[in-house]
Amino acid sequence: MLALIAAMGMVLATAGEVWHLAQQREKELELLFVGHQFRRAIAQYYEHAPDPNRRYPTSLDALLKDPRYPSTQRYLRRIYADPVGGGKEWGLVKGPAGEIYGVHSLSEEEPVKKSNFSVVDKNFEGKTKYSEWVFVHIPKPSPAR
């Protein structure tokens, strides 16, 4: 009877580890999706204005309603929560004037995924913390005239 109870305990412990790993992978996928949404929204905000007025947002709320236009211009439907860190706060990559170039999780946990990222996320390879997964917009250089 004790052997059976010990075996069941080991099976349950293994199942718990597998479940936790699957849950962490799901959160990673969600972080990649949400990060791409932020990156896309920041790019749209930047590229939506004429060249002399190109600026990055100074707050994430500007992605919900662009203050540069009298009519409603939305680049995000809502400010997503950090799926890994669990909070509403994001780490912000800011420029010298306080403009937001990108976002990252505040989580210091170690990711399960360390390789096989898409081309746009290749810089995530080998990172040891989710906070190092930085979703930043890099504008394309203007064509030479």
C-alpha positions in Angstrom: 0.0 0.0 0.0 2.8 2.4 0.8 4.5 1.7 -2.5 1.3 2.5 -4.3 0.9 5.8 -2.5 4.6 6.7 -3.2 4.1 5.8 -6.9 0.9 7.9 -7.1 2.8 10.8 -5.4 5.6 10.7 -8.0 3.1 10.6 -10.9 1.2 13.6 -9.5 4.4 15.5 -8.9 5.5 14.8 -12.5 2.1 15.8 -13.8 2.3 19.0 -11.8 5.7 19.9 -13.4 4.4 19.1 -16.9 1.3 21.3 -16.3 3.5 24.2 -15.0 5.8 24.0 -18.0 2.8 24.0 -20.4 1.3 26.9 -18.6 4.6 28.9 -18.8 4.9 28.1 -22.5 1.4 29.4 -23.0 2.3 32.7 -21.2 5.3 33.0 -23.4 3.2 32.7 -26.6 0.9 35.3 -25.2 3.8 37.6 -24.4 5.1 37.3 -27.9 1.6 38.1 -29.3 1.1 41.1 -27.0 4.6 42.4 -27.6 4.1 42.3 -31.3 0.8 44.2 -30.9 2.6 46.9 -29.0 5.5 47.0 -31.6 3.0 47.3 -34.4 0.9 50.0 -32.7 4.0 52.1 -31.9 5.1 51.7 -35.6 1.7 52.8 -36.8 1.6 55.8 -34.5 5.1 56.8 -35.7 4.3 56.3 -39.4 0.8 57.7 -39.4 2.0 61.4 -39.3 3.7 63.3 -42.1 7.5 63.2 -42.1 8.2 66.5 -40.3 5.7 65.5 -37.5 6.9 61.9 -37.1 7.1 61.3 -33.4 6.8 58.4 -31.0 4.1 58.3 -28.4 4.9 59.7 -25.0 2.4 57.4 -23.2 0.8 54.0 -24.0 -2.6 55.8 -23.7 -1.7 57.6 -26.9 -1.9 54.3 -28.7 -5.6 54.1 -27.7 -6.5 57.5 -28.9 -3.9 59.5 -30.9 -4.0 63.1 -29.5 -2.5 64.5 -32.7 -5.8 64.2 -34.5 -9.3 65.6 -33.8 -11.0 62.4 -34.9 -10.3 59.1 -33.1 -7.2 57.3 -34.3 -6.6 54.0 -32.5 -3.6 51.7 -32.8 -4.5 49.4 -29.9 -7.9 48.4 -28.6 -6.7 48.3 -25.0 -3.5 48.3 -23.0 -2.7 44.7 -22.5 -1.6 43.2 -19.2 1.8 41.6 -19.0 1.0 37.8 -19.4 4.2 36.7 -17.7 4.6 39.4 -15.0 0.8 39.5 -14.4 0.5 43.2 -13.9 -0.6 46.2 -16.0 2.8 47.8 -15.8 5.3 47.4 -18.6 8.9 48.3 -18.9 9.3 51.2 -21.4 12.1 51.8 -23.8 12.2 55.6 -23.8 14.1 58.1 -25.9 15.7 61.4 -24.7 12.5 63.4 -24.9 10.5 60.7 -23.1 9.0 59.2 -26.2 8.3 55.4 -26.1 10.2 53.3 -28.6 9.1 49.9 -27.2 8.0 47.8 -24.3 9.2 44.8 -22.3 8.0 42.6 -19.5 9.1 43.4 -16.0 9.4 39.7 -15.1 12.8 38.4 -14.0 11.8 34.8 -14.6 13.8 32.6 -16.9 12.1 31.8 -20.2 11.6 28.3 -21.4 12.0 29.4 -25.1 15.6 30.3 -25.8 15.8 29.7 -29.6 13.9 29.3 -32.8 12.4 32.8 -32.7 10.9 34.5 -35.8 13.2 36.8 -37.7 11.8 39.9 -36.1 12.5 38.5 -32.6 16.0 37.0 -33.3 17.6 39.2 -30.7 15.6 37.2 -28.0 17.9 34.2 -28.7 19.7 33.1 -25.5 18.1 35.7 -23.2 17.9 34.6 -19.6 15.0 36.8 -18.4 11.7 37.8 -19.9 12.6 41.4 -19.2 15.3 41.1 -21.9 12.6 40.4 -24.6 12.3 44.0 -25.8 9.7 44.7 -28.4 11.0 47.9 -30.0 10.1 49.7 -33.2 13.1 50.5 -35.4 12.0 52.8 -38.3 13.1 51.9 -41.8 15.6 54.4 -43.2 14.2 56.9 -45.7 15.2 56.2 -49.3 18.1 58.4 -50.5 17.0 61.1 -52.9 
